Amino acid sequence: MNVVKVVGWLFAVVGTVFLAAGIYMGISTRAFLAEAVQTQGTVIDIERRRGDEGGVTFAPVVGFTAADGTPVEFVSSTSSSRQHPMRGDRVPVLYRADAPTSARLTGFLALWGGATIFTGLGAVLASTGWGMLGWQWHRRRQAARLRAHGVRVETDFVEVERNLGVSRNGRHPYRLVSQWQDPATAKLHVFRSENLWFDPTDHVPRGRIPVLIDRADPRRHLMDVSFLPMVAN
């Protein structure tokens, strides 16, 4: 199972959904503000809300009278860890005349908090996920080009190393490291294989390891590790 691909798709899909939800909330808020009427309301109660981690937050319950004389009560969509405003406080309220129960408190968090959180989180997750998928697509495309047009060179095995920059369930993958001196330039090039999730030390041939390189830029390379055994799933 390609964990990077699975995580990439998960982040991309969830992030895109969050981003779409945030944009929708923002558009809805703008439409609400375009038609909203402002009045004064009174905090008539404080609602206690228990969070997922056991903490308690407080949301004001606000009452006001609409322009047509209809009494309205609503609970603020936002809450905080302290009781503010307090019971009896006067607070500004926005509502649509054709739907007084759609009332909201004024203020950035009450109006734009949801849109900001969903849009920001969605943008981070989506960009991370699509970036991971794009990187994998680029690597696959580069590997396909090297298989089709790469120049095969025989390289000297150097060592088996752990790739400490990658981790899965607390484990780091292995990589084969080899080197080759370009006879045309006398420059020494070091190559690394793709990540391997088993120790290949006992299976490395004592001869040379083939690597496909882009002649214009040997940094683009693909080590041929077909001599290694396949890992059973």
C-alpha distance (Angstrom), angle and dihedral (degrees) to the residues before:
residue distance angle dihedral
M1 . . .
N2 3.79 . .
V3 3.79 101.1 .
V4 3.81 93.6 -173.7
K5 3.81 90.5 54.8
V6 3.81 93.0 47.5
V7 3.80 92.8 48.0
G8 3.80 90.6 44.1
W9 3.80 92.7 54.0
L10 3.81 91.4 44.5
F11 3.81 92.7 52.1
A12 3.81 92.4 42.1
V13 3.81 95.5 50.6
V14 3.81 97.0 40.7
G15 3.80 91.5 43.0
T16 3.79 92.7 49.2
V17 3.82 90.9 49.8
F18 3.81 91.1 48.8
L19 3.79 91.2 46.6
A20 3.81 91.9 50.3
A21 3.81 90.3 47.7
G22 3.81 91.3 50.3
I23 3.80 92.3 49.2
Y24 3.81 90.4 47.9
M25 3.82 90.4 50.6
G26 3.79 90.5 49.8
I27 3.81 92.6 50.2
S28 3.81 90.4 46.8
T29 3.81 91.3 50.6
R30 3.80 92.1 50.3
A31 3.81 90.3 50.2
F32 3.82 89.8 48.0
L33 3.82 92.6 50.7
A34 3.80 91.1 49.0
E35 3.83 89.9 61.4
A36 3.81 101.7 27.1
V37 3.80 124.8 122.7
Q38 3.81 118.9 -151.7
T39 3.78 124.1 -137.8
Q40 3.79 139.6 148.7
G41 3.78 122.8 -91.7
T42 3.81 134.7 -175.9
V43 3.79 127.7 -128.5
I44 3.81 102.5 -121.6
D45 3.79 98.8 172.4
I46 3.80 144.5 -2.0
E47 3.80 119.4 -123.8
R48 3.80 117.2 -148.8
R49 3.77 116.5 -141.6
R50 3.78 124.8 -167.9
G51 3.78 115.9 -144.5
D52 3.80 127.9 -142.0
E53 3.81 91.2 -100.2
G54 3.79 95.3 49.9
G55 3.81 97.7 -96.6
V56 3.79 122.2 133.0
T57 3.82 126.6 -132.0
F58 3.78 130.4 -176.3
A59 3.81 127.8 -132.6
P60 3.83 121.7 -171.3
V61 3.80 119.4 -122.2
V62 3.81 105.7 -144.2
G63 3.78 130.9 -162.9
F64 3.79 127.4 -165.0
T65 3.77 141.1 155.9
A66 3.79 117.8 -113.4
A67 3.80 121.6 -135.4
D68 3.80 91.1 -98.2
G69 3.81 90.9 54.5
T70 3.82 96.6 -102.1
P71 3.81 112.4 145.2
V72 3.80 111.2 -132.1
E73 3.79 133.5 -170.3
F74 3.80 125.8 -171.4
V75 3.78 139.4 165.7
S76 3.77 116.7 -124.5
S77 3.79 114.0 -109.5
T78 3.80 89.3 -136.6
S79 3.78 128.4 64.4
S80 3.79 135.5 -177.0
S81 3.78 139.1 -158.3
R82 3.80 91.5 -107.0
Q83 3.77 131.0 53.1
H84 3.77 102.6 -104.1
P85 2.96 126.7 173.5
M86 3.80 95.8 32.2
R87 3.80 128.6 -136.9
G88 3.81 109.3 -76.8
D89 3.82 94.9 24.9
R90 3.79 118.8 133.6
V91 3.79 113.7 -125.1
P92 3.83 134.0 -178.6
V93 3.79 114.0 -108.5
L94 3.80 132.8 -164.6
Y95 3.80 121.6 -156.8
R96 3.78 141.4 157.0
A97 3.79 113.9 -109.1
D98 3.81 91.6 -137.2
A99 3.82 92.3 48.5
P100 3.83 111.2 28.7
T101 3.82 92.2 172.3
S102 3.81 88.6 66.7
A103 3.81 87.7 74.3
R104 3.79 121.8 143.3
L105 3.75 135.2 -176.0
T106 3.77 116.7 -110.1
G107 3.79 119.7 -111.4
F108 3.79 135.0 88.1
L109 3.81 98.0 -87.8
A110 3.80 94.9 46.2
L111 3.79 92.4 49.0
W112 3.79 105.7 28.7
G113 3.81 105.5 15.3
G114 3.81 97.0 98.0
A115 3.79 94.0 44.0
T116 3.81 91.6 47.5
I117 3.82 94.7 48.8
F118 3.81 95.7 45.5
T119 3.80 94.0 42.8
G120 3.80 93.9 47.0
L121 3.80 95.5 44.5
G122 3.79 91.5 42.4
A123 3.80 92.3 50.9
V124 3.81 91.8 51.4
L125 3.82 94.8 46.4
A126 3.80 94.8 41.8
S127 3.81 94.7 47.5
T128 3.82 90.4 47.1
G129 3.80 93.5 47.7
W130 3.79 97.1 44.1
G131 3.80 89.2 43.4
M132 3.81 91.0 55.0
L133 3.81 91.3 47.8
G134 3.80 91.4 46.1
W135 3.79 90.9 50.5
Q136 3.82 90.7 51.1
W137 3.80 91.4 47.6
H138 3.81 89.9 50.3
R139 3.82 91.3 49.8
R140 3.81 92.4 49.0
R141 3.80 91.6 47.8
Q142 3.80 91.7 48.4
A143 3.81 90.9 48.7
A144 3.82 90.5 50.5
R145 3.82 90.9 51.1
L146 3.80 91.5 49.1
R147 3.82 92.1 49.3
A148 3.80 89.7 51.1
H149 3.80 101.6 38.3
G150 3.81 108.5 8.7
V151 3.78 123.1 122.3
R152 3.80 113.2 -119.4
V153 3.80 115.6 -132.3
E154 3.79 129.6 176.0
T155 3.79 111.5 -125.8
D156 3.80 134.4 -167.9
F157 3.79 117.3 -111.5
V158 3.83 112.1 -119.4
E159 3.79 108.7 173.1
V160 3.78 149.8 -48.3
E161 3.80 110.6 -102.2
R162 3.80 135.9 -175.4
N163 3.79 116.0 -119.0
L164 3.79 99.6 -134.4
G165 3.80 91.2 -178.8
V166 3.81 91.3 72.1
S167 3.79 127.8 55.7
R168 3.81 135.3 178.7
N169 3.78 119.9 -177.0
G170 3.78 88.8 -18.8
R171 3.83 93.4 -52.3
H172 3.81 127.0 115.3
P173 3.82 120.4 -145.9
Y174 3.79 126.0 -122.8
R175 3.80 128.7 -119.7
L176 3.77 133.2 -165.8
V177 3.80 114.7 -127.5
S178 3.80 122.5 -157.2
Q179 3.78 137.0 162.3
W180 3.80 138.4 -146.7
Q181 3.79 133.0 -172.9
D182 3.78 113.4 -139.3
P183 3.82 105.8 -130.7
A184 3.79 91.0 -153.7
T185 3.83 96.0 56.0
A186 3.83 102.6 15.0
K187 3.82 87.3 -130.6
L188 3.79 117.6 144.3
H189 3.82 114.9 -130.7
V190 3.81 124.2 -163.2
F191 3.81 118.6 -151.9
R192 3.80 132.1 -165.7
S193 3.77 129.2 -162.4
E194 3.79 127.1 -130.6
N195 3.81 115.5 -82.7
L196 3.80 113.9 -72.7
W197 3.80 120.3 -158.2
F198 3.80 94.9 -152.3
D199 3.79 133.4 53.4
P200 3.84 105.5 -94.8
T201 3.81 95.3 -174.9
D202 3.82 95.7 110.3
H203 3.81 92.2 48.1
V204 3.80 100.9 50.5
P205 3.82 111.2 113.8
R206 3.76 116.6 -122.4
G207 3.79 90.0 -131.5
R208 3.77 127.5 63.8
I209 3.81 131.1 -48.8
P210 3.82 119.7 -131.2
V211 3.80 117.9 -129.3
L212 3.80 128.5 -176.0
I213 3.80 111.7 -140.9
D214 3.78 138.0 -175.0
R215 3.81 100.6 -117.4
A216 3.81 90.7 -147.9
D217 3.81 91.5 53.3
P218 3.83 117.4 12.2
R219 3.81 89.2 -168.5
R220 3.81 84.1 80.1
H221 3.76 100.8 72.6
L222 3.79 144.4 141.2
M223 3.79 121.0 -149.1
D224 3.79 113.9 -142.6
V225 3.81 104.8 -130.2
S226 3.80 96.0 164.4
F227 3.82 88.1 121.4
L228 3.83 90.0 70.1
P229 3.82 118.7 92.7
M230 3.80 118.5 -105.5
V231 3.79 115.8 -110.3
A232 3.79 115.0 -121.1
N233 3.82 114.0 -123.0
